[in-house]
Amino acid sequence: MNIKTRRYLAIFLTCGATLALYGTAAYRVEQARQLPRVYASCSLEHCIPHSATLNALR
C-alpha cells in the first residue's frame, strides 16, 4: 500500500467510526425516550404517586 491509499483508508475508517458512535448514541437516546415514565417517588418500602391526595397518603 502506498501513502495515498493509507491516507484514504484512515479517513474512511475515521468517518466510519464517527458514524458508528453517532448511530449508537442516537439509538440509545431513542430507546430511553420510549421508556415508560414513572410518576412516583419510590423507595423500597414506600411508593407515593405525585398525584396523590392527602387522604390517600394516610
C-alpha positions as CSV (number, residue, x, y, z in Angstrom):
1,M,0.0,0.0,0.0
2,N,1.3,3.4,-0.8
3,I,0.8,6.6,1.2
4,K,-2.2,7.8,-0.7
5,T,-4.1,4.5,-0.1
6,R,-3.3,4.5,3.6
7,R,-4.5,8.1,3.9
8,Y,-7.8,7.3,2.2
9,L,-8.2,4.2,4.4
10,A,-7.5,6.2,7.5
11,I,-10.1,8.8,6.5
12,F,-12.6,6.2,5.7
13,L,-12.1,4.3,9.0
14,T,-12.3,7.6,10.9
15,C,-15.6,8.6,9.3
16,G,-17.0,5.1,9.8
17,A,-16.1,5.1,13.5
18,T,-17.6,8.6,13.9
19,L,-20.8,7.5,12.2
20,A,-21.0,4.3,14.3
21,L,-20.6,6.3,17.5
22,Y,-23.3,8.8,16.4
23,G,-25.6,6.0,15.4
24,T,-25.1,4.2,18.7
25,A,-25.8,7.4,20.7
26,A,-28.9,8.2,18.6
27,Y,-30.2,4.6,19.1
28,R,-29.7,4.8,22.9
29,V,-31.4,8.2,23.1
30,E,-34.4,6.8,21.2
31,Q,-34.6,3.8,23.4
32,A,-34.5,5.9,26.5
33,R,-37.2,8.3,25.1
34,Q,-39.6,5.3,24.5
35,L,-39.3,4.0,28.1
36,P,-42.5,4.5,30.1
37,R,-42.3,7.4,32.5
38,V,-42.8,6.6,36.2
39,Y,-44.5,9.4,38.0
40,A,-43.9,8.2,41.5
41,S,-41.3,8.7,44.2
42,C,-40.4,5.2,45.3
43,S,-38.1,3.8,47.8
44,L,-38.0,0.1,48.6
45,E,-41.0,0.1,51.0
46,H,-43.0,3.2,50.1
47,C,-44.2,4.3,46.7
48,I,-46.1,7.6,46.7
49,P,-47.6,8.9,43.4
50,H,-47.2,12.6,42.8
51,S,-50.9,12.9,42.1
52,A,-51.9,11.5,45.5
53,T,-54.3,13.4,47.7
54,L,-53.8,13.8,51.5
55,N,-56.4,11.1,52.2
56,A,-54.5,8.6,50.0
57,L,-51.3,9.3,52.0
58,R,-52.8,8.3,55.3
